[in-house]
Amino acid sequence: MTSITTTKGEQVILDVNVKLRKANSKDFNEIVYKTEKGIGVKQIIQPKIGQPYWLKSLKTGKIDNRNYRITEDTGWPEFKQYLRLEMVYVPAGYFELKDADL
């Protein structure tokens, strides 16, 4: 990640480059293990609250300038449609970048 700092009056503006990759549904789930009486350990898949993502426009092919986050209020039908249309991108992890030909 690289950044350029610009000062406008008292406001500091950063120009940041982030490496993104196309997201899949597993990027937005986390597995939680809970112990229940009489059943033992139960595996629960739940949304990964706070996971950042970016949207790519189908019309222009450009990434939206703002990031979004998974919250309790995320509209899942709409979000799943974005995933199906391959519009959703997430930050690439360290090992993904290390292994990539950049």
MOWONOR-V742735 format. One record per run of one state. SS is the DSSP state (hx for helix, st for strand, lp for the rest). FROM is the first residue (numbers start at 0). TO is the last residue. If there is no record, write none. Layout:
BEGIN
((SS,FROM,TO) (SS,FROM,TO))
END
This chain:
BEGIN
((lp,0,0) (st,1,7) (lp,8,9) (st,10,16) (lp,17,18) (st,19,21) (lp,22,23) (hx,24,27) (st,28,35) (lp,36,38) (st,39,46) (lp,47,50) (st,51,55) (lp,56,61) (st,62,62) (lp,63,66) (st,67,68) (lp,69,74) (hx,75,83) (lp,84,86) (st,87,90) (lp,91,92) (hx,93,98) (lp,99,101))
END
